[in-house]
Amino acid sequence: MSWITARRRHPAAGYAILLLGLLLVGAIYASVTGGGSGASAAPPATAADTAQVNAGRTIFLQDCATCHGFAAQGNAKVAPSLIGVGSAAVDFQVSTGRMPAAELGAENPRKPPRLNARQTRQVAAYIASLGGGPAIPSAAEVSTNGANVGLGQKLFVADCAQCHNFVGAGGALTYGKFAPPLTQSTNSQIFEAMLTGPEAMPVFNNTTITPDQKRDIIAYVTKTRSEANPGGFSLGRIGPVTEGLVAFLGLLLFMVLVALWITAKHGKTEIPHE
């Protein structure tokens, strides 16, 4: 036992014990956390997946690399990096025609898409292969079957109506920006917009607004499109600004007509000669 006592008093003994303790803690942590890693690991890429990514890369180099760079690294003066944005962001931007952009440095409005659905999925798969990010929602995730429209209305009014209007008709924002109408948006595009926060829109991830709540919001937005307008003309359903302008112009026209009628009926008053 004397040799143990002698080595225990060695100056490096304390460092050796500390290193041994760190290795032991690391081994325990790896055994605890690594046990379930195999179940959650992504499945190996198939030949079809590889072919889709390669096709997406070809399209990206043709239509997107001029702005976003040949490795999707972006350009601070032209376009952002796409590494880590996920396939959902790509699907939203491309399927709504916002990308490829028609004009650099401007807010891109919705327009007919340049790429078809198959090409869009291929580009999305290529971008997802570079760094993950939110995935394109499945058909079940965006289905409104069984969704709560009433709760969706409350959520939409609380989180979305300030910009998109209470029925999704869109509206003006600060600095010349504009929140687009949701009248043409598909269920997937609405879900993806909440998930990725395009343009000036904030990100509503699945923790802030759960997937079920997103479905409720989608159900409300799509239901308002088929609702009648029992009050008369909808005036674009923009809100009080449009209604107030129409009321002002209508009242002004009424006053002009009344003035013309009074003038035509009574004629000009003649000043008597002295």
C-alpha positions in Angstrom: 0.0 0.0 0.0 3.0 2.3 0.3 3.3 2.6 -3.4 -0.3 3.8 -3.6 0.3 6.4 -0.9 3.4 7.6 -2.7 1.6 8.1 -6.0 -1.4 9.7 -4.3 0.9 12.4 -3.1 2.3 13.0 -6.6 1.6 16.6 -7.9 -0.2 15.2 -11.0 -2.4 12.9 -9.0 -5.2 15.5 -8.6 -5.3 16.2 -12.4 -5.4 12.5 -13.2 -8.4 11.9 -10.8 -10.2 14.9 -12.3 -9.6 13.6 -15.9 -10.8 10.1 -14.8 -14.0 11.7 -13.3 -14.8 13.6 -16.4 -14.3 10.5 -18.6 -16.6 8.6 -16.3 -19.3 11.2 -16.4 -19.1 11.4 -20.2 -19.4 7.7 -20.5 -22.5 7.6 -18.2 -24.1 10.5 -20.2 -23.4 8.8 -23.5 -24.9 5.5 -22.3 -28.1 7.3 -21.1 -28.6 9.6 -24.1 -27.3 7.3 -26.7 -29.7 4.5 -26.0 -32.6 6.2 -27.8 -30.6 7.9 -30.5 -30.8 4.9 -32.8 -34.6 5.0 -32.7 -34.8 8.7 -33.6 -32.0 8.7 -36.2 -33.0 9.6 -39.7 -33.3 6.6 -42.1 -30.6 6.2 -44.6 -31.1 8.0 -47.9 -32.6 5.9 -50.7 -31.7 6.0 -54.4 -34.9 8.0 -55.0 -34.0 10.5 -52.3 -30.5 11.0 -53.8 -32.0 11.4 -57.3 -34.4 14.0 -56.0 -31.6 16.0 -54.3 -29.4 15.8 -57.4 -32.3 17.0 -59.6 -33.0 19.9 -57.1 -29.4 20.9 -57.2 -29.4 21.1 -61.0 -32.5 23.4 -60.9 -31.0 25.4 -58.1 -27.8 26.1 -60.1 -29.9 27.2 -63.0 -32.5 29.4 -61.3 -31.3 30.3 -57.8 -27.5 30.3 -57.6 -27.1 33.7 -59.3 -28.5 35.3 -56.1 -28.1 32.7 -53.4 -24.6 31.5 -54.4 -23.6 28.1 -55.9 -23.5 26.6 -52.4 -26.6 28.4 -51.2 -24.4 30.4 -48.9 -26.1 33.6 -49.9 -24.9 37.1 -50.5 -25.3 39.8 -47.9 -26.0 42.5 -50.5 -28.3 40.4 -52.7 -29.9 37.4 -51.0 -29.8 35.5 -47.7 -28.2 32.1 -47.1 -30.5 29.1 -47.5 -28.5 26.7 -45.4 -30.8 25.6 -42.5 -34.0 27.3 -43.7 -35.6 24.0 -44.4 -37.8 22.6 -47.2 -40.9 24.3 -45.9 -39.5 27.8 -46.6 -38.4 26.8 -50.1 -41.8 25.2 -50.9 -43.6 28.3 -49.7 -41.5 30.8 -51.6 -41.4 28.9 -54.8 -45.0 27.6 -54.9 -46.3 31.1 -54.4 -44.2 32.5 -57.2 -42.2 34.8 -55.0 -39.0 32.9 -55.9 -37.1 33.0 -58.2 -37.4 36.7 -57.6 -38.5 39.0 -60.4 -36.6 42.0 -58.9 -33.7 42.1 -56.5 -34.0 44.0 -53.2 -37.8 44.4 -53.5 -40.7 42.7 -51.6 -41.8 40.0 -54.0 -45.6 39.6 -54.3 -47.4 36.5 -55.1 -47.4 35.5 -58.8 -47.8 32.4 -60.9 -45.0 30.0 -60.0 -42.1 29.4 -62.5 -41.5 25.9 -61.3 -44.0 23.1 -61.2 -44.8 21.1 -58.0 -42.3 18.4 -58.8 -39.5 20.8 -59.5 -40.4 22.7 -56.3 -40.1 19.6 -54.2 -36.8 18.7 -55.8 -35.3 22.1 -54.9 -36.8 21.9 -51.4 -35.1 18.5 -51.0 -31.8 19.8 -52.1 -31.9 22.8 -49.6 -33.0 20.5 -46.8 -30.0 18.3 -47.5 -27.7 21.2 -46.8 -28.8 21.9 -43.2 -32.2 20.7 -42.1 -34.8 23.1 -41.0 -38.7 23.0 -40.9 -40.0 20.3 -43.2 -42.9 20.5 -45.7 -46.0 19.6 -43.7 -47.8 16.4 -44.7 -51.4 16.3 -46.0 -52.6 15.1 -42.6 -50.9 18.0 -40.8 -52.7 20.6 -42.9 -56.1 18.8 -43.1 -58.9 20.8 -41.6 -61.1 17.7 -40.8 -62.1 18.0 -37.2 -60.5 21.5 -36.8 -62.1 24.0 -34.4 -63.1 27.0 -36.5 -64.1 29.0 -33.4 -60.8 28.6 -31.8 -59.1 29.3 -35.1 -60.9 32.6 -35.3 -59.7 33.6 -31.8 -56.1 32.7 -32.6 -56.2 34.5 -36.0 -57.6 37.7 -34.4 -55.0 37.6 -31.7 -52.0 36.8 -33.8 -52.7 37.5 -37.5 -55.5 40.1 -38.0 -53.3 43.1 -37.1 -51.5 42.6 -40.5 -53.7 40.3 -42.6 -57.1 41.9 -41.6 -59.7 39.9 -39.7 -60.8 37.9 -42.7 -57.3 37.5 -44.3 -57.8 40.2 -46.9 -54.4 41.7 -46.3 -53.4 45.2 -45.3 -50.7 47.9 -45.3 -47.7 47.7 -43.0 -45.0 50.2 -42.0 -42.1 51.2 -44.3 -44.1 50.6 -47.4 -44.6 46.9 -46.8 -47.9 45.0 -47.4 -49.3 41.9 -45.7 -50.7 39.9 -48.6 -54.2 38.5 -48.8 -54.7 34.9 -47.9 -57.5 34.3 -50.4 -55.3 32.2 -52.8 -53.2 30.5 -50.2 -53.4 26.7 -49.9 -53.5 25.0 -46.6 -49.9 24.0 -46.9 -48.8 27.5 -47.8 -50.6 29.0 -44.7 -49.0 26.3 -42.5 -45.6 26.9 -44.0 -45.9 30.7 -43.6 -46.6 30.4 -39.9 -43.8 27.9 -39.5 -41.1 29.9 -41.4 -42.1 33.6 -41.1 -41.5 34.9 -44.7 -40.8 38.6 -45.4 -42.0 40.8 -42.5 -44.0 38.0 -40.9 -42.8 36.6 -37.5 -42.1 32.9 -37.0 -44.8 31.0 -35.2 -43.1 27.7 -34.5 -44.9 24.6 -33.2 -44.2 25.6 -29.6 -45.7 29.1 -30.0 -48.7 27.9 -32.0 -49.1 24.1 -31.9 -49.8 22.1 -35.1 -53.4 21.6 -34.1 -53.9 25.3 -33.5 -52.4 26.0 -36.9 -55.0 23.7 -38.4 -57.7 25.6 -36.5 -56.4 28.9 -38.0 -56.3 27.4 -41.5 -59.9 26.2 -41.0 -61.1 29.7 -40.1 -59.2 31.3 -43.0 -60.6 28.9 -45.6 -64.1 29.2 -44.1 -64.3 32.9 -44.5 -63.8 32.7 -48.2 -67.2 31.1 -48.7 -69.2 33.2 -46.2 -71.8 35.5 -47.6 -72.0 39.3 -47.0 -75.5 39.9 -45.7 -74.8 43.6 -45.1 -74.4 44.4 -48.8 -71.3 45.2 -50.7 -68.2 43.7 -49.2 -65.9 46.6 -50.4 -63.1 44.1 -50.5 -63.6 43.3 -46.9 -60.7 45.5 -46.1 -62.3 47.1 -43.0 -63.2 50.6 -41.7 -60.7 52.5 -43.8 -62.4 51.6 -47.1 -65.8 51.9 -45.6 -65.1 55.3 -44.2 -63.7 56.5 -47.5 -66.8 55.3 -49.4 -69.0 57.0 -46.8 -67.1 60.3 -47.1 -67.2 60.3 -50.9 -70.9 59.4 -50.9 -71.8 62.2 -48.5 -69.7 64.7 -50.4 -71.4 63.7 -53.7 -74.8 64.0 -52.0 -74.0 67.5 -50.8 -72.9 68.6 -54.3 -76.1 67.3 -55.8 -78.2 69.1 -53.2 -76.3 72.4 -53.9 -76.9 72.0 -57.6 -80.6 71.3 -57.0 -81.0 74.4 -54.8 -79.3 76.5 -57.4 -81.3 75.2 -60.3 -84.6 75.6 -58.5 -84.3 79.1 -57.1 -82.0 80.6 -59.6 -79.6 83.5 -58.9 -80.9 86.3 -56.6 -81.0 89.6 -58.6 -79.7 92.7 -56.9 -82.3 95.5 -57.4 -81.2 98.8 -59.1 -81.5 102.0 -57.2 
